């Protein structure tokens, strides 16, 4: 993987101190004053520290609304209740105060209080120390802890920094967090094996933050993650929905390709994507392809969508990338689909004999991801679209014989110009209907014909990706990309870019006003013919379409069974006697 694929946060971007904005300044002042008030009026002692991601992001020069207040020697709810009262007495509006109960299954190991203050939601929790059982990621004991104990039980050093609101200074109790932030390092506060066995989900968090910031994992993390004991713990101790949540954040992050690369390099692809019961995997129509295919697919996707200045790959048609611009979920869906390409084309049958796709099982059961971001409903149809869109060569007569189609639909051509006109109409209909296929374009599943074509191109290029060269340099790869570019150019020339949004000129009621028959399965077939006519006649009116449909019906070219027509107007009992 080239270094240009990383978004590295260089050391020069780490600020020497945290600069508070006006709202943060007021919040810190209220926290400080409330602490003093509790000491003098109620004899309650505490120290308020903002913890974790907010400190990290502020030091990197980024704004953050994720304010978690870690408190010493007091419960979060107790302090939040006193803070709300203290603020209101001084004319500061506060929002609802809520309690988030302890929920170990969702990584909520301590009761948390949430208070809206000056337009921001603040979470309050006490500093803690945790003990874990051998076979679970849920702590067996959570007690009040010191700042050092709290810092050491966090995932990585750059997330273990505190901001003391009383001294207005950053506190680095691990003594490595600031240095690691400065040098772009991902390191665990305690030895990695201890950190990961306590909570194996931290493996995925290390990958996510390394990808987010372009930071490097220390060798100790790499060695520990490759330990079979650690990998088994990731499978057995972590709920699958937590795995899916981390993976979703990676795919929606700054560099999903780097996440997929680390998952492959660290050997945890199986732990993330392939925790499948044998009764399901044994029923697969074929074995999944090599895990490395996921990295190839993601690398190709990155090359096509974000080509570097040194890339030798053939540029793709700009239209192919438009879905990425207007659909914020498109990029994450495409990269997750790339990560799942080892399951492309694999199906299985359940006990009742019903067929399912393997990729849907992995998304639903291994990752516990639903239809948010159109992962569960969008990626399986993205895989299906590859079969429909593969090799869209408009010069391939076996696939697109427009001359034959035009003669079939419109009869013999009278002259060359007439034949050309009919061929263009046939071409518009064939290509327009292809784009309108439900697996190719369906807003309900997040499917857009452009992103479907893009992913189909990625899949076609898989056998030609050169891992050693990290690119697509072969003439065969250039030829395939040019085939897709030519297809896109022809779509634009024929003014079909919006064909997927075309509304029917006739609805079912209009069709029945032209054809004297009762509604039935034939109606949808006729409407499909109506859409073909509209694609062939982009300037056609509703009246012209009705005239065409009437002629098609009267000449018998619709192919509707005569029996269907003869039933019209007859009572049900008479129809039944007629059919006997």
MARTORRO-526148 format. One record per residue (C-alpha): x, y, z; residue in three letters. Coordinates in steps of 0.5 Angstrom, whole numbers, padded with zeros to 4 digits, always signed. Layout:
N
XYZALA...
***
This chain:
580
+0000+0000+0000UNK+0003+0007-0002UNK+0004+0012+0004UNK+0000+0017+0000UNK-0006+0013+0002UNK-0005+0015+0009UNK-0008+0021+0012UNK-0002+0022+0017UNK-0003+0027+0022UNK+0004+0030+0023UNK+0007+0032+0029UNK+0008+0039+0027UNK+0000+0039+0028UNK+0000+0038+0035UNK-0001+0044+0039UNK+0003+0046+0045UNK-0003+0047+0049UNK-0011+0046+0049UNK-0014+0053+0046UNK-0022+0053+0049UNK-0027+0056+0045UNK-0032+0061+0048UNK-0037+0055+0050UNK-0032+0051+0053UNK-0029+0056+0057UNK-0035+0058+0060UNK-0036+0050+0061UNK-0030+0049+0064UNK-0031+0055+0069UNK-0038+0052+0071UNK-0034+0046+0073UNK-0029+0049+0077UNK-0034+0054+0081UNK-0038+0048+0082UNK-0033+0044+0085UNK-0031+0049+0090UNK-0038+0050+0091UNK-0039+0043+0093UNK-0033+0043+0097UNK-0035+0049+0102UNK-0042+0048+0102UNK-0043+0041+0102UNK-0036+0038+0104UNK-0035+0034+0098UNK-0029+0034+0094UNK-0027+0032+0087UNK-0023+0034+0081UNK-0026+0035+0074UNK-0022+0032+0068UNK-0024+0032+0061UNK-0022+0025+0058UNK-0021+0022+0052UNK-0022+0024+0045UNK-0024+0031+0046UNK-0017+0032+0049UNK-0014+0028+0043UNK-0018+0032+0038UNK-0017+0039+0041UNK-0009+0038+0041UNK-0009+0036+0034UNK-0013+0042+0032UNK-0020+0039+0031UNK-0026+0042+0035UNK-0030+0036+0039UNK-0037+0036+0042UNK-0035+0029+0045UNK-0034+0032+0052UNK-0033+0026+0058UNK-0032+0029+0065UNK-0028+0024+0069UNK-0029+0025+0077UNK-0025+0023+0082UNK-0029+0020+0089UNK-0036+0022+0087UNK-0041+0019+0082UNK-0043+0022+0076UNK-0050+0023+0077UNK-0049+0026+0084UNK-0044+0031+0081UNK-0049+0033+0075UNK-0055+0034+0079UNK-0051+0039+0083UNK-0048+0042+0077UNK-0055+0043+0074UNK-0057+0047+0080UNK-0051+0051+0081UNK-0052+0053+0073UNK-0059+0055+0074UNK-0058+0059+0080UNK-0053+0063+0076UNK-0058+0064+0070UNK-0055+0059+0066UNK-0060+0054+0062UNK-0059+0047+0062UNK-0063+0042+0059UNK-0065+0035+0061UNK-0061+0031+0066UNK-0061+0023+0065UNK-0058+0017+0067UNK-0055+0012+0063UNK-0055+0006+0067UNK-0050+0001+0067UNK-0050-0004+0061UNK-0044-0008+0061UNK-0046-0012+0054UNK-0046-0005+0051UNK-0039-0003+0054UNK-0043+0001+0059UNK-0039-0001+0065UNK-0041+0005+0070UNK-0047+0009+0071UNK-0047+0015+0067UNK-0050+0022+0068UNK-0052+0026+0062UNK-0053+0034+0062UNK-0054+0039+0056UNK-0051+0045+0058UNK-0050+0051+0054UNK-0052+0047+0048UNK-0047+0041+0049UNK-0049+0034+0052UNK-0044+0033+0057UNK-0043+0026+0060UNK-0040+0025+0067UNK-0037+0019+0070UNK-0033+0017+0076UNK-0025+0015+0075UNK-0025+0007+0075UNK-0021+0001+0076UNK-0023-0005+0073UNK-0022-0013+0074UNK-0024-0018+0068UNK-0026-0025+0068UNK-0022-0030+0064UNK-0028-0031+0059UNK-0031-0025+0058UNK-0030-0018+0056UNK-0035-0015+0062UNK-0031-0013+0068UNK-0033-0017+0074UNK-0031-0011+0079UNK-0031-0004+0078UNK-0029+0001+0083UNK-0027+0008+0084UNK-0020+0009+0081UNK-0014+0014+0081UNK-0013+0018+0075UNK-0007+0013+0073UNK-0011+0007+0074UNK-0017+0010+0069UNK-0012+0012+0064UNK-0008+0005+0064UNK-0015+0001+0063UNK-0016+0005+0057UNK-0015+0003+0050UNK-0009+0007+0047UNK-0005+0012+0050UNK-0007+0018+0046UNK-0014+0016+0048UNK-0012+0016+0056UNK-0010+0024+0056UNK-0014+0028+0061UNK-0015+0036+0061UNK-0015+0038+0068UNK-0021+0044+0068UNK-0018+0047+0075UNK-0011+0048+0072UNK-0013+0048+0065UNK-0007+0043+0063UNK-0006+0037+0060UNK-0005+0031+0064UNK-0001+0025+0061UNK-0001+0019+0067UNK+0002+0014+0062UNK+0007+0019+0061UNK+0007+0016+0053UNK+0000+0019+0051UNK+0003+0026+0049UNK+0009+0023+0046UNK+0005+0018+0042UNK+0001+0024+0039UNK+0007+0028+0037UNK+0010+0022+0033UNK+0004+0019+0030UNK+0004+0012+0035UNK-0001+0007+0037UNK+0001+0004+0043UNK-0003+0001+0049UNK-0002+0004+0056UNK-0001-0003+0059UNK+0003-0009+0055UNK-0002-0011+0049UNK-0003-0018+0051UNK-0006-0015+0058UNK-0010-0010+0055UNK-0013-0014+0049UNK-0014-0020+0054UNK-0018-0015+0058UNK-0022-0013+0052UNK-0021-0016+0046UNK-0025-0010+0042UNK-0019-0006+0043UNK-0016-0009+0037UNK-0021-0007+0033UNK-0020+0000+0036UNK-0013+0000+0035UNK-0014-0001+0028UNK-0019+0004+0027UNK-0015+0010+0030UNK-0009+0008+0026UNK-0013+0009+0020UNK-0017+0015+0022UNK-0010+0019+0024UNK-0005+0015+0019UNK-0001+0013+0025UNK+0003+0007+0026UNK+0002+0001+0031UNK+0008-0001+0035UNK+0011-0008+0034UNK+0009-0010+0040UNK+0001-0009+0038UNK+0003-0013+0032UNK+0006-0019+0035UNK+0000-0019+0040UNK-0006-0019+0035UNK-0003-0025+0031UNK-0002-0029+0038UNK-0008-0034+0037UNK-0010-0034+0044UNK-0011-0026+0043UNK-0015-0028+0036UNK-0019-0033+0040UNK-0021-0028+0045UNK-0023-0023+0040UNK-0028-0029+0037UNK-0031-0031+0044UNK-0031-0025+0048UNK-0033-0020+0044UNK-0041-0019+0042UNK-0042-0019+0034UNK-0045-0013+0035UNK-0039-0009+0038UNK-0035-0012+0032UNK-0040-0009+0027UNK-0040-0002+0030UNK-0033-0002+0030UNK-0032-0004+0023UNK-0038+0001+0021UNK-0034+0006+0024UNK-0028+0004+0020UNK-0032+0004+0013UNK-0034+0011+0015UNK-0028+0014+0017UNK-0022+0018+0013UNK-0019+0011+0010UNK-0023+0005+0010UNK-0017+0002+0005UNK-0012+0002+0011UNK-0017-0001+0016UNK-0018-0007+0011UNK-0010-0007+0010UNK-0009-0008+0017UNK-0015-0013+0018UNK-0011-0017+0013UNK-0004-0016+0015UNK-0006-0017+0023UNK-0009-0024+0021UNK-0016-0022+0024UNK-0020-0022+0018UNK-0023-0029+0020UNK-0024-0026+0027UNK-0028-0020+0024UNK-0032-0023+0018UNK-0032-0031+0018UNK-0035-0033+0025UNK-0040-0037+0022UNK-0043-0044+0024UNK-0041-0050+0021UNK-0048-0052+0019UNK-0048-0046+0015UNK-0041-0045+0012UNK-0042-0053+0010UNK-0048-0051+0006UNK-0044-0046+0002UNK-0045-0047-0006UNK-0037-0046-0006UNK-0032-0044-0001UNK-0030-0037+0000UNK-0024-0034-0004UNK-0018-0032-0001UNK-0018-0027+0005UNK-0013-0022+0001UNK-0018-0021-0005UNK-0022-0016+0000UNK-0015-0012+0000UNK-0015-0013-0007UNK-0022-0010-0008UNK-0021-0004-0004UNK-0014-0002-0007UNK-0018-0002-0014UNK-0024+0002-0011UNK-0019+0007-0008UNK-0015+0007-0014UNK-0021+0009-0019UNK-0024+0013-0014UNK-0018+0017-0011UNK-0012+0016-0016UNK-0006+0019-0014UNK-0001+0023-0018UNK+0003+0017-0019UNK-0002+0012-0021UNK-0002+0009-0028UNK-0009+0007-0028UNK-0014+0009-0034UNK-0018+0015-0031UNK-0025+0013-0030UNK-0031+0017-0033UNK-0033+0022-0028UNK-0040+0020-0028UNK-0038+0014-0025UNK-0036+0017-0019UNK-0042+0022-0018UNK-0046+0017-0013UNK-0040+0018-0008UNK-0041+0026-0008UNK-0049+0026-0007UNK-0050+0020-0003UNK-0046+0020+0004UNK-0047+0013+0005UNK-0044+0011-0001UNK-0037+0010+0000UNK-0037+0006+0006UNK-0042+0001+0003UNK-0037+0000-0003UNK-0031-0001+0002UNK-0035-0006+0006UNK-0037-0009+0000UNK-0030-0009-0003UNK-0028-0012+0004UNK-0033-0018+0003UNK-0032-0020-0004UNK-0029-0027-0002UNK-0036-0028-0001UNK-0038-0026-0008UNK-0043-0031-0011UNK-0044-0036-0006UNK-0051-0038-0004UNK-0053-0043+0001UNK-0060-0046+0003UNK-0063-0046+0010UNK-0067-0052+0013UNK-0073-0051+0009UNK-0069-0050+0002UNK-0070-0043+0002UNK-0064-0040-0002UNK-0060-0034+0001UNK-0053-0031+0000UNK-0047-0032+0004UNK-0046-0024+0004UNK-0052-0023+0007UNK-0051-0028+0013UNK-0044-0025+0014UNK-0047-0018+0015UNK-0053-0020+0019UNK-0050-0025+0023UNK-0043-0024+0024UNK-0043-0016+0024UNK-0050-0015+0026UNK-0051-0009+0022UNK-0058-0008+0019UNK-0060-0003+0014UNK-0057+0003+0016UNK-0053+0006+0011UNK-0056+0000+0007UNK-0051-0005+0009UNK-0055-0011+0009UNK-0060-0009+0004UNK-0055-0006-0001UNK-0049-0010-0001UNK-0052-0016-0003UNK-0056-0013-0009UNK-0049-0010-0011UNK-0046-0017-0011UNK-0052-0019-0016UNK-0051-0013-0020UNK-0044-0015-0022UNK-0048-0021-0026UNK-0052-0016-0029UNK-0047-0011-0031UNK-0041-0015-0033UNK-0037-0013-0039UNK-0042-0007-0041UNK-0039-0007-0048UNK-0044-0004-0053UNK-0040-0007-0059UNK-0041-0014-0057UNK-0047-0016-0061UNK-0048-0023-0057UNK-0050-0018-0051UNK-0052-0012-0055UNK-0055-0013-0062UNK-0059-0007-0063UNK-0060-0008-0070UNK-0063-0015-0069UNK-0067-0012-0063UNK-0069-0006-0068UNK-0072-0011-0073UNK-0075-0015-0068UNK-0079-0009-0065UNK-0080-0005-0071UNK-0080-0009-0077UNK-0076-0009-0083UNK-0072-0002-0084UNK-0074+0001-0091UNK-0067+0005-0092UNK-0061+0007-0088UNK-0063+0013-0084UNK-0069+0009-0082UNK-0065+0003-0080UNK-0060+0008-0076UNK-0066+0011-0073UNK-0069+0005-0071UNK-0063+0002-0068UNK-0062+0008-0064UNK-0069+0007-0061UNK-0067+0000-0059UNK-0061+0002-0056UNK-0064+0007-0052UNK-0069+0002-0050UNK-0064-0004-0048UNK-0059+0001-0044UNK-0064+0005-0041UNK-0068-0002-0038UNK-0061-0005-0036UNK-0060+0002-0032UNK-0067+0001-0029UNK-0066-0006-0027UNK-0068-0007-0019UNK-0061-0010-0017UNK-0058-0004-0021UNK-0062+0002-0019UNK-0066+0002-0013UNK-0067+0008-0008UNK-0070+0004-0003UNK-0064-0001-0002UNK-0059+0005-0003UNK-0057+0002-0010UNK-0055+0007-0015UNK-0054+0005-0023UNK-0047+0009-0022UNK-0044+0006-0016UNK-0047-0001-0019UNK-0043+0000-0025UNK-0037+0002-0021UNK-0037-0004-0016UNK-0038-0008-0022UNK-0032-0005-0025UNK-0028-0007-0019UNK-0030-0014-0019UNK-0028-0015-0026UNK-0021-0012-0025UNK-0020-0016-0019UNK-0016-0022-0023UNK-0011-0016-0026UNK-0009-0013-0020UNK-0002-0013-0019UNK+0000-0013-0012UNK+0007-0012-0013UNK+0006-0006-0017UNK+0000-0004-0012UNK-0004-0002-0019UNK-0007-0003-0025UNK-0002-0002-0031UNK-0004-0008-0035UNK-0006-0007-0042UNK-0012-0012-0040UNK-0014-0007-0034UNK-0014-0001-0039UNK-0018-0004-0044UNK-0024-0006-0039UNK-0024+0001-0036UNK-0024+0004-0043UNK-0030-0001-0044UNK-0034+0002-0038UNK-0032+0009-0040UNK-0035+0008-0047UNK-0041+0005-0044UNK-0042+0011-0040UNK-0040+0016-0045UNK-0046+0013-0050UNK-0051+0013-0044UNK-0049+0021-0044UNK-0050+0021-0051UNK-0057+0018-0051UNK-0059+0022-0046UNK-0060+0017-0041UNK-0057+0019-0035UNK-0064+0020-0032UNK-0067+0014-0035UNK-0068+0011-0028UNK-0072+0017-0025UNK-0077+0016-0031UNK-0084+0016-0029UNK-0089+0012-0033UNK-0094+0016-0038UNK-0099+0010-0037UNK-0101+0007-0030UNK-0105+0001-0029UNK-0112+0004-0030UNK-0110+0008-0036UNK-0108+0001-0039UNK-0114-0002-0037UNK-0118+0004-0041UNK-0114+0002-0047UNK-0114-0006-0047UNK-0121-0009-0045UNK-0119-0014-0040UNK-0119-0015-0033UNK-0113-0014-0028UNK-0108-0019-0028UNK-0100-0021-0028UNK-0100-0019-0035UNK-0101-0012-0033UNK-0094-0011-0030UNK-0091-0014-0037UNK-0095-0009-0041UNK-0093-0003-0037UNK-0086-0006-0038UNK-0087-0005-0045UNK-0090+0002-0044UNK-0083+0004-0041UNK-0079+0001-0047UNK-0084+0005-0051UNK-0082+0011-0047UNK-0075+0010-0048UNK-0075+0009-0055UNK-0079+0015-0056UNK-0077+0020-0051UNK-0081+0026-0053UNK-0087+0022-0054UNK-0094+0024-0050UNK-0099+0020-0046UNK-0104+0021-0052UNK-0098+0018-0057UNK-0097+0012-0052UNK-0104+0010-0051UNK-0105+0010-0059UNK-0099+0006-0059UNK-0101+0001-0054UNK-0108+0000-0057UNK-0105-0001-0064UNK-0100-0006-0061UNK-0106-0010-0057UNK-0111-0010-0064UNK-0105-0013-0068UNK-0104-0018-0063UNK-0096-0016-0061UNK-0097-0015-0054UNK-0098-0023-0053UNK-0104-0023-0048UNK-0107-0029-0048UNK-0114-0029-0052UNK-0117-0033-0046UNK-0116-0027-0042UNK-0119-0022-0047UNK-0125-0027-0048UNK-0127-0027-0040UNK-0128-0019-0040UNK-0135-0017-0038UNK-0137-0025-0036UNK-0140-0026-0029UNK-0136-0031-0025UNK-0140-0037-0025UNK-0141-0036-0033UNK-0133-0036-0033UNK-0132-0042-0029UNK-0137-0046-0034UNK-0133-0043-0040UNK-0127-0046-0037UNK-0130-0053-0036UNK
***
